[in-house]
Structures are given as C-alpha cells and as structure tokens.
C-alpha cells in the first residue's frame, strides 16, 4: 500500500501571475496560485514535455491546496509586441500581476512520486516560474516533504512565510486563508468550482477541467526563528501617522 505524503512549496517573488482565464488582450491573474500553474511548475522541473499527457496525469491527480501568507498587491501592466515574421505591431494588451505576494502551496499524494518531484525542484530540468516566464521565484521553491500526513495538517503547521518587511509592518493575522481541493471522503456541497484542473499542456490545445475548491482558514503559525507571536506593537505606526498628517 502506497504512503500518502505532502510536498510543500514556498511561492514568493517580486511578481506572480496565475491566470485561470484570458480573453483577447486582457490577461488577468487569480488572487492565489492555480493548480494548473503549480502542476506546470512541477512538470517543468521534472522535464515533462508539453503534450506528454501520460506523465502529466499522475501530477494532475495530486490533491492541491494553497495558503495565502502574504496576499500581495494586484498591479496592471501594458504589453506591446511585434509579429516575429512580418514585424507588424500586435494589439496592445493588459496584463495583471500580484506584486510582493507569498504563498504556501502543497500537493498530497504518493510518497515516491512526491520524493521525485522534490528532487526535481532541487535540480530542475526547466527553471520554475510563478505563473509566467517573466516571474521567477525569489528563492528556492522547495519548502519541505512531510511523510504520512495530509494537506490540512501541513498547512496548519508550516510556519508563517510572510517576508520580514511585511511582518514588521503588519500585525500577525489571526488566521490565514486556505483554498484546498475536497478530499475523496468529503462532501462537495459547499465547495466552489474552478476550471484549472490540467488535462493537457499541449501547445496545440491546452485543456483544463473543473475541480472543487473549499475555502478554509487556519490559525497563523509562528514564523520560523520567532520566539513567539509577533508583538502587537508596530514600530512603524508613529512614522506612518506622521506621513498621514503631512499628506
């Protein structure tokens, strides 16, 4: 009987963009990493080629969840391009990103498969990126591999991963939002649906199916290296008050 383990990832970088849908010249981003984007990241690290659906299928079958440790700020950029053959200008497009965001993503499944994926992240065939190739991670993605456990337990215990500057400027939140797939033995009555279940990444026609997503929350775990919960005192509060008065 196979063992069930969880691979946790820290997704942090100056910019991220996790699009679940795009219409014409408007490329939006979700507020948190999509399953399709994270599975694509893992597949690239493992060297799985686009269109190799046989090797993609075991990754797509992993149960997925993401915890929002630092929501970031949504920003908009305008993108120009020229046709590679004719040189003609392409239509101006809008592209949306999350700036300064940090997430903990996790996949649950067979221990041997996750061990291989963890090793692939440490020596990737193709470099990882956070939704788009223009969005590299700011540090290694691999966080930890947890044996004989479940998504819910891992996301409730992994230390809060928010950046140091963010922790200085913000009080520790009481809870962190978690978006997770329903378990096999769980009712999906209260779940939402999202079309980001990867079926194929073939460039000739990518396809995604629906999956069920439950919104939960967990108490914020103590950050790594912290001696206890963050003091409610904010040393930047006085400076920010002065800035507001002079504005």
N, C-alpha and C positions, 0 to 999 in steps of 0.2 A: 504494500500500500504506500502510495507516494505521500511525502510530507508536505504540508502547507506552510509556506513562509511568506514574508513580506519584504520587498525591496523598497526602501525609502530614498527619495531624491530631493535635493535642495535646488530649486529653480530660482535663481537670482541673477539679475543683470541690469545694466542701465536701461535697456528696452526689452520688452517682450510683446508678442502679438500672437494671440491664439484665436484664429478665425474659425468659426463654425459655418459661416455662410458669407458669400461675397456676391454682390450684384453689380455687374457692369464695372464702372470705375470707382466704386466705393468698397474699400476693403476694411471691414470692421474687426474688432477684437472682442472676445468674451472677457468677463471680469476675472476669470481664472483659467488655468491651463485646461485644454480639452484632452479627452482620451486619445483622439486621433493624433494630436500633436505630440503627446508624450510617447505613445507607441511608435510613432515615426522616429522620434529621437532614439529610442532603444533599438529599433530595427536598423537605423543608420550605423549606430555604434557596433552592432553585431555584423554589419556588412551585408544585410539582406537587401537584395536588389529590388528596384521598383518592378512590380509585376510578378514577383516571386510569392504568390499567394499561399503556396504550400508552407513556406517557412514563416510567413506573416501570421497565419492562422493561430498558432499557439500563443503568440504575443497578444493578439486581439482578444483571445479568450480569457486573459488575466482580468481579475476584478480590480477596478481602478477607483481611487479617491484622491482628493486634493484638499489641503488645509490652507486657509488664507492667513498667513502670518503677517504680511505687510501689503495691504491692498494696492498701493501704488497710485499713480495719477494717470488718468486717460488723457492722451495728447493726440493731436491731429497733424499730419504732415501732407504736403502736396508732392506728388511724384511725377516727374517728366521722363520720357523715354523716346528713343528713335528706333525705327524699324531696322533690323540688322542687315537687311539686303538693300532696300531702297533708300534708307536714310531719312525717310519721311517722319515727321513728328507724330507720335502717338497721342491719344487723348490724355489730357491731364487727369490724374486720379488722386483720390483722397485715401490715405492710409492711416489707420489708427493704431496706437501703441499704448502699453502700460509702462510708465516710467517709474523706476526705483521700486519695483514690486518684488516680494519674496514669497514663495510658496513651498510647502512640503507636499510633494506628490508621492503616492505609494501604489504599488501593484501587488496583488496577492495571487499566489498560485504555487505550482510545483517547485519544490526547493531546488532541484537540479537545474531547471530552466532559469530560475532567478539567479543562481550562482553564476551561470554562464553569462547572463546579462550584466551582472555586477562586474565581472572580469572584463567584459567588452567595454564598459564605460571607463575602465581604468586604462585601456589601450584601444581606443575606438578605431574602427576601420575608416569611418567618415566622422568628422567632428560634429559634436552636438550643437544644436542651436535652439533658441527659445521661441519656437513657432515659425520664425522666418530666418533665412540665412544671414540677414543683416543684424540678427540679435544673438550674439554669442553670450554664453554664461560668463559671469564674472569670476567664477571659481569652479572647481570640480563638482560635477552633478551628483556623483555617488555619495550618499549620506551613510547608509548602513544597511546590512541584511539581517533581518530578525527571523529566527527559526521558530517553527512550531507556534505560530501566533496568527492573529487576524488584523485586518486593516484598522478596525475600530480601536483596538488596544494600542497599536503602534501610534496612530495619530493622536491618541490621548496622552501619550507619554514622551514623544520626541520633544526635546527642549525647544522653546520658542526661538525661531530662527531669524527674527527681525534684525536688521542692521543695527550696529552700535549707535549710529547717529539717530536712528529712528527711536530706539529705546531711550535715549537721552531726552528727546523732545516730546515723547508721548508717555503717558502713564500706562502701565501694563494693563491690557484689556482684561476684563473678567472672563471672557470666553473668545474662542476663535471659531469662525465658520468653517464647516467641513461639508464638501459636496462629494457624495460617495454613491457607488452603484449598490443596488439592493443585493443582498445575499440570496442564495438559492432557496433558502427556507424562510424568506421574509416576504410579507405581503407588499405588493407594489401599489396598493390603493392610494396612498398619499404621496406617491412619487411623481416627479415631473419626467418629461421625456426630452432627449436631446439627440439630434442627428449627428453624432460624432463617433459612432462605433465603426472602426475601419473595416472595410471589406476587401478593398484593393487600393494600392497606391500607384497602379499602372498609369503612366503619364497619358496614355491614350484615353483614359476614362476612369478617374478616381470614383469610388463609390463608398458611401457610408450608410449604415443602418441606424435605426433608433435604439436607444438604451434608456433604462430607467435610472433616475438620479434622485436621491434623497438629500435634503438639506438638514444638517445637524449642527450641533456646536459642542465643543469640548472646553473644559476649564484650561486656561492658558498655563502650560507647563513652565517651570522656572527656566530661564535661559541658561545655556552652557556657561560654566565658570562663574555663575552667580551664587552668592551665599544665601540668597533668599529672595522673596518677591521684591520687585522694584519699589523703592520708597515713593510715596505719593508726592513728595516734594519735587517740583520741577525747577531746576536751577536756571532755566531759560525763561521762566514765566515773567520775571521782572523786566528783562530786556524786551520781550515781546509786548508787554504792556506799554513800555516807553515808545516803541515803534508805532503802536496803535494810536497813542495820544498825539504823536507828531504827524501822523498821516492826515 
